[in-house]
Amino acid sequence: MARSGQTGYPFRQILVAAALQGAIFAVVKTAIDRGGARAFERWTGEWPGD
């Protein structure tokens, strides 16, 4: 049985998975933010923040 704090996965694999998850999150967030800004521009005729 694994002791508390041991997942059975090597630390490097956990870091790679965390980096990949962070990259995916950043891409999705950017796409949503950009899409929202474009929709705002279509509806108002101005880019947000201008």
RADA-V119689 format. One record per backbone hydrogen bond with DSSP energy under -1.0 kcal/mol. CO is the residue of the C=O (numbers start at 1). NH is the residue of the N-H. If there is no record, write none. Layout:
co=CO nh=NH
co=CO nh=NH
This chain:
co=3 nh=6
co=10 nh=14
co=11 nh=15
co=12 nh=16
co=13 nh=17
co=14 nh=18
co=15 nh=19
co=16 nh=20
co=17 nh=21
co=18 nh=22
co=19 nh=23
co=20 nh=24
co=21 nh=25
co=22 nh=26
co=23 nh=27
co=24 nh=28
co=25 nh=29
co=26 nh=30
co=27 nh=31
co=28 nh=32
co=29 nh=33
co=30 nh=34
co=31 nh=35
co=32 nh=36
co=33 nh=37
co=34 nh=38
co=35 nh=39
co=36 nh=40
co=37 nh=41
co=38 nh=42
co=39 nh=43
co=40 nh=44
co=41 nh=45
co=47 nh=50
